[in-house]
């Protein structure tokens, strides 16, 4: 199946192509600060591309593909083809990082740099897979993502004391997620492989970014990824949680700019 996108991904700038893949269960709107600021005042520091992933935001889910991060990675390859982008810096946060690593497994020749933020290369354990299936089954049975609000998943994504306005924005993005997309993504993440060997096989500049208070994919996981990569810089952002790009956009963007300076597309 060739994944039919509703529209081209939002982009800004004319420099090195930089793809940013969003977290679960958000959409590409989470990258607004990066889309606006990373290209720089003249717009020539980066060509920032922020696609919605399958089923989220403006992207259709499709109805004939089993849940798989490989399918999501191939969606990205098809999008880059459509945008005439041969190689790019591939970046992702949380689920977006999982897709970035799947892309590295399937399309390594198309990566000129890698950004892994608040994510992990290890596979889910039994308890995590069981919880993902619980959520997937529940949202489909109810045809609603109200369960995500009831369980206040935003509390686990953001550091304690986060600005209430940002908490409300994240909660609103979660509420917009379609139930079928939530279930598909949960099952795709549950089935993902360990990617440490994939990272060890890459020979490109990389950045690993993690919030100091990230309880979902903590610092130990970030250190493991940085150690596996041949040319990685690790940035720990103080006092923020799992959604570091939203909680501390300027510090996050500084780490990305440092990566871009090391990349030759």
Kinemage of the C-alpha trace (Angstrom):
@kinemage 1
@onewidth
@group {chain A} dominant
@subgroup {mainchain}
@vectorlist {calphas} color= white
{ca unk a 1} P 0.000 0.000 0.000
{ca unk a 2} L 1.165 3.507 -0.793
{ca unk a 3} L -0.041 5.603 2.081
{ca unk a 4} L -2.358 8.410 0.826
{ca unk a 5} L -1.635 11.654 2.631
{ca unk a 6} L -4.339 14.265 2.848
{ca unk a 7} L -1.859 17.058 2.136
{ca unk a 8} L 1.823 17.843 2.009
{ca unk a 9} L 3.547 18.143 5.351
{ca unk a 10} L 4.009 21.655 6.741
{ca unk a 11} L 7.513 22.941 6.051
{ca unk a 12} L 9.543 26.086 6.543
{ca unk a 13} L 13.029 27.092 5.489
{ca unk a 14} L 15.517 26.247 2.769
{ca unk a 15} L 18.516 24.697 4.526
{ca unk a 16} L 19.330 21.112 5.486
{ca unk a 17} L 16.130 19.015 5.431
{ca unk a 18} L 15.057 18.216 8.984
{ca unk a 19} L 12.069 15.944 9.583
{ca unk a 20} L 10.439 16.083 13.024
{ca unk a 21} L 8.121 13.211 13.972
{ca unk a 22} L 5.599 13.876 16.715
{ca unk a 23} L 4.860 12.079 19.966
{ca unk a 24} L 1.870 9.859 20.771
{ca unk a 25} L -0.974 10.761 20.876
{ca unk a 26} L -0.313 14.288 19.631
{ca unk a 27} L 0.043 15.713 16.122
{ca unk a 28} L 2.534 17.750 14.143
{ca unk a 29} L 1.163 20.881 15.831
{ca unk a 30} L 3.456 20.069 18.748
{ca unk a 31} L 6.384 21.255 16.598
{ca unk a 32} L 5.099 24.815 16.062
{ca unk a 33} L 8.050 26.431 17.871
{ca unk a 34} L 10.564 24.330 15.941
{ca unk a 35} L 8.877 24.911 12.578
{ca unk a 36} L 8.935 28.655 13.146
{ca unk a 37} L 12.354 29.124 14.749
{ca unk a 38} L 14.791 26.442 13.602
{ca unk a 39} L 15.178 27.787 10.030
{ca unk a 40} L 16.615 31.007 11.544
{ca unk a 41} L 15.897 34.663 10.708
{ca unk a 42} L 16.871 34.239 7.053
{ca unk a 43} L 15.193 30.851 6.768
{ca unk a 44} L 18.307 29.144 5.449
{ca unk a 45} L 19.521 27.138 8.467
{ca unk a 46} L 17.125 24.236 7.981
{ca unk a 47} L 14.213 23.060 5.891
{ca unk a 48} L 11.971 21.892 8.722
{ca unk a 49} L 9.334 19.325 7.740
{ca unk a 50} L 6.686 18.312 10.288
{ca unk a 51} L 4.389 15.563 9.014
{ca unk a 52} L 1.384 14.196 10.811
{ca unk a 53} L 1.864 10.488 11.331
{ca unk a 54} L -0.601 7.883 10.135
{ca unk a 55} L -4.053 8.534 11.577
{ca unk a 56} L -3.162 11.712 13.496
{ca unk a 57} L -3.823 15.326 12.553
{ca unk a 58} L -4.512 15.559 8.819
{ca unk a 59} L -3.023 12.154 7.915
{ca unk a 60} L -5.466 9.334 7.086
{ca unk a 61} L -5.052 6.024 8.868
{ca unk a 62} L -5.889 3.774 5.928
{ca unk a 63} L -7.725 0.516 6.405
{ca unk a 64} L -5.530 -2.263 5.084
{ca unk a 65} L -2.236 -2.070 6.980
{ca unk a 66} L -1.535 -3.957 10.190
{ca unk a 67} L -0.112 -1.839 13.022
{ca unk a 68} L 3.610 -1.499 12.385
{ca unk a 69} L 6.262 1.147 12.847
{ca unk a 70} L 7.812 -0.167 9.641
{ca unk a 71} L 4.693 1.013 7.811
{ca unk a 72} L 5.072 4.427 9.452
{ca unk a 73} L 8.731 4.523 8.372
{ca unk a 74} L 7.761 3.676 4.806
{ca unk a 75} L 5.138 6.440 4.918
{ca unk a 76} L 7.972 8.848 5.639
{ca unk a 77} L 10.096 7.508 2.775
{ca unk a 78} L 7.159 8.025 0.409
{ca unk a 79} L 6.647 11.558 1.720
{ca unk a 80} L 10.318 12.420 1.179
{ca unk a 81} L 10.061 11.068 -2.363
{ca unk a 82} L 7.051 13.307 -2.989
{ca unk a 83} L 8.979 16.304 -1.614
{ca unk a 84} L 12.107 15.521 -3.688
{ca unk a 85} L 14.200 15.046 -0.544
{ca unk a 86} L 16.913 12.420 -0.985
{ca unk a 87} L 18.529 12.586 2.476
{ca unk a 88} L 17.475 14.346 5.654
{ca unk a 89} L 18.140 14.697 9.334
{ca unk a 90} L 15.465 12.460 10.824
{ca unk a 91} L 14.219 13.402 14.259
{ca unk a 92} L 11.491 12.190 16.544
{ca unk a 93} L 10.240 12.538 20.079
{ca unk a 94} L 8.784 9.558 21.953
{ca unk a 95} L 6.763 7.579 19.352
{ca unk a 96} L 8.374 9.786 16.728
{ca unk a 97} L 11.736 8.491 17.900
{ca unk a 98} L 10.529 4.913 17.492
{ca unk a 99} L 9.550 5.722 13.901
{ca unk a 100} L 12.897 7.423 13.301
{ca unk a 101} L 14.671 4.245 14.418
{ca unk a 102} L 12.420 2.110 12.206
{ca unk a 103} L 13.336 4.443 9.337
{ca unk a 104} L 17.013 3.932 10.185
{ca unk a 105} L 16.469 0.173 9.970
{ca unk a 106} L 14.668 0.291 6.619
{ca unk a 107} L 16.133 3.357 4.875
{ca unk a 108} L 19.563 4.085 6.424
{ca unk a 109} L 20.950 5.543 3.201
{ca unk a 110} L 18.448 8.406 3.446
{ca unk a 111} L 19.665 9.656 6.841
{ca unk a 112} L 22.341 12.352 7.112
{ca unk a 113} L 21.741 12.984 10.817
{ca unk a 114} L 19.605 11.607 13.628
{ca unk a 115} L 17.760 13.308 16.481
{ca unk a 116} L 16.285 11.106 19.210
{ca unk a 117} L 14.366 12.971 21.908
{ca unk a 118} L 12.679 11.496 24.977
{ca unk a 119} L 12.505 8.036 23.424
{ca unk a 120} L 14.186 4.663 23.829
{ca unk a 121} L 15.751 1.995 21.639
{ca unk a 122} L 14.731 -0.948 23.800
{ca unk a 123} L 11.557 -2.932 23.152
{ca unk a 124} L 8.558 -2.965 25.488
{ca unk a 125} L 8.438 -5.471 28.311
{ca unk a 126} L 5.427 -7.668 28.946
{ca unk a 127} L 3.725 -5.210 31.301
{ca unk a 128} L 4.065 -2.310 28.857
{ca unk a 129} L 2.715 -4.390 25.971
{ca unk a 130} L -0.228 -5.526 28.071
{ca unk a 131} L -1.045 -1.931 29.012
{ca unk a 132} L -0.860 -0.804 25.380
{ca unk a 133} L -3.320 -3.516 24.363
{ca unk a 134} L -5.621 -2.544 27.244
{ca unk a 135} L -5.724 1.035 25.986
{ca unk a 136} L -6.130 0.005 22.338
{ca unk a 137} L -9.034 -2.311 23.108
{ca unk a 138} L -10.723 0.224 25.379
{ca unk a 139} L -10.668 3.165 22.975
{ca unk a 140} L -11.987 0.984 20.160
{ca unk a 141} L -14.733 -0.502 22.324
{ca unk a 142} L -15.866 2.948 23.417
{ca unk a 143} L -15.084 4.627 20.082
{ca unk a 144} L -13.648 7.415 22.194
{ca unk a 145} L -10.333 8.572 23.607
{ca unk a 146} L -12.013 9.721 26.824
{ca unk a 147} L -10.003 7.035 28.638
{ca unk a 148} L -6.848 9.049 27.992
{ca unk a 149} L -8.394 12.051 29.720
{ca unk a 150} L -9.710 9.921 32.565
{ca unk a 151} L -6.248 8.511 33.181
{ca unk a 152} L -4.716 11.993 32.815
{ca unk a 153} L -1.880 10.799 30.617
{ca unk a 154} L -0.691 14.375 30.251
{ca unk a 155} L 0.451 14.199 33.883
{ca unk a 156} L 3.003 11.581 32.918
{ca unk a 157} L 4.158 13.517 29.857
{ca unk a 158} L 4.872 16.846 31.545
{ca unk a 159} L 7.004 17.775 34.535
{ca unk a 160} L 5.296 18.703 37.813
{ca unk a 161} L 4.546 22.421 37.917
{ca unk a 162} L 4.280 22.824 34.139
{ca unk a 163} L 2.550 26.034 33.025
{ca unk a 164} L -1.216 25.308 33.146
{ca unk a 165} L -1.614 26.818 29.680
{ca unk a 166} L 0.780 24.244 28.217
{ca unk a 167} L -0.962 21.467 30.140
{ca unk a 168} L -4.251 22.587 28.586
{ca unk a 169} L -2.724 22.652 25.098
{ca unk a 170} L -1.395 19.126 25.461
{ca unk a 171} L -4.710 17.913 26.870
{ca unk a 172} L -6.510 19.436 23.880
{ca unk a 173} L -4.195 17.717 21.388
{ca unk a 174} L -4.735 14.387 23.141
{ca unk a 175} L -8.518 14.847 22.972
{ca unk a 176} L -8.288 15.364 19.188
{ca unk a 177} L -6.655 11.972 18.582
{ca unk a 178} L -8.954 9.556 16.708
{ca unk a 179} L -9.649 6.301 18.580
{ca unk a 180} L -8.608 4.096 15.646
{ca unk a 181} L -5.293 5.942 15.328
{ca unk a 182} L -4.652 5.606 19.053
{ca unk a 183} L -5.283 1.861 18.925
{ca unk a 184} L -3.193 1.387 15.766
{ca unk a 185} L -0.260 3.330 17.212
{ca unk a 186} L -0.396 1.528 20.564
{ca unk a 187} L -0.269 -1.849 18.846
{ca unk a 188} L 2.488 -0.716 16.490
{ca unk a 189} L 4.608 0.487 19.412
{ca unk a 190} L 3.974 -2.724 21.354
{ca unk a 191} L 5.306 -4.765 18.436
{ca unk a 192} L 8.458 -2.741 17.845
{ca unk a 193} L 11.909 -4.345 17.894
{ca unk a 194} L 14.958 -3.430 19.938
{ca unk a 195} L 16.899 -0.864 17.887
{ca unk a 196} L 20.254 -0.649 19.667
{ca unk a 197} L 22.008 -2.657 16.938
{ca unk a 198} L 20.450 -0.396 14.310
{ca unk a 199} L 21.850 2.650 16.072
{ca unk a 200} L 25.276 1.013 16.361
{ca unk a 201} L 25.308 0.522 12.601
{ca unk a 202} L 24.721 4.193 11.764
{ca unk a 203} L 27.611 6.459 10.839
{ca unk a 204} L 26.017 9.904 10.959
{ca unk a 205} L 26.036 12.775 13.470
{ca unk a 206} L 23.385 12.242 16.111
{ca unk a 207} L 21.836 14.086 19.028
{ca unk a 208} L 20.073 12.477 21.964
{ca unk a 209} L 17.907 14.835 24.021
{ca unk a 210} L 16.061 14.001 27.222
{ca unk a 211} L 14.206 15.887 29.911
{ca unk a 212} L 15.804 15.529 33.319
{ca unk a 213} L 12.431 14.560 34.825
{ca unk a 214} L 11.265 12.305 31.987
{ca unk a 215} L 9.643 9.329 33.714
{ca unk a 216} L 8.446 7.670 30.487
{ca unk a 217} L 11.802 7.284 28.733
{ca unk a 218} L 14.305 8.262 31.430
{ca unk a 219} L 17.932 9.347 31.304
{ca unk a 220} L 19.240 5.776 31.518
{ca unk a 221} L 17.572 5.000 28.178
{ca unk a 222} L 19.012 8.157 26.614
{ca unk a 223} L 22.504 7.229 27.772
{ca unk a 224} L 22.088 3.756 26.264
{ca unk a 225} L 21.208 5.239 22.857
{ca unk a 226} L 24.048 7.766 22.988
{ca unk a 227} L 26.503 4.985 23.830
{ca unk a 228} L 25.293 2.845 20.920
{ca unk a 229} L 25.667 5.640 18.348
{ca unk a 230} L 29.109 6.300 16.885
{ca unk a 231} L 28.862 10.112 16.902
{ca unk a 232} L 26.272 11.273 19.416
{ca unk a 233} L 25.950 14.262 21.714
{ca unk a 234} L 23.683 13.872 24.744
{ca unk a 235} L 21.717 16.851 26.056
{ca unk a 236} L 19.834 16.637 29.350
{ca unk a 237} L 17.363 19.496 29.737
{ca unk a 238} L 16.901 20.437 33.415
{ca unk a 239} L 13.523 20.483 35.136
{ca unk a 240} L 11.425 19.218 32.217
{ca unk a 241} L 9.624 15.963 31.520
{ca unk a 242} L 8.831 13.814 28.507
{ca unk a 243} L 7.696 16.561 26.107
{ca unk a 244} L 10.956 18.494 26.235
{ca unk a 245} L 10.434 20.311 22.916
{ca unk a 246} L 7.242 21.855 24.297
{ca unk a 247} L 8.418 22.421 27.853
{ca unk a 248} L 11.779 24.009 26.979
{ca unk a 249} L 11.673 24.905 23.259
{ca unk a 250} L 14.681 27.226 23.237
{ca unk a 251} L 16.981 24.736 24.946
{ca unk a 252} L 15.659 21.962 22.726
{ca unk a 253} L 16.179 24.072 19.611
{ca unk a 254} L 19.743 24.884 20.645
{ca unk a 255} L 20.532 21.158 20.754
{ca unk a 256} L 19.029 20.693 17.299
{ca unk a 257} L 20.989 23.636 15.869
{ca unk a 258} L 24.188 22.118 17.267
{ca unk a 259} L 23.359 18.887 15.428
{ca unk a 260} L 22.639 20.690 12.176
{ca unk a 261} L 26.063 22.329 12.305
{ca unk a 262} L 27.627 18.854 12.391
{ca unk a 263} L 25.617 17.553 9.433
{ca unk a 264} L 26.486 17.664 5.764
{ca unk a 265} L 23.447 16.692 3.693
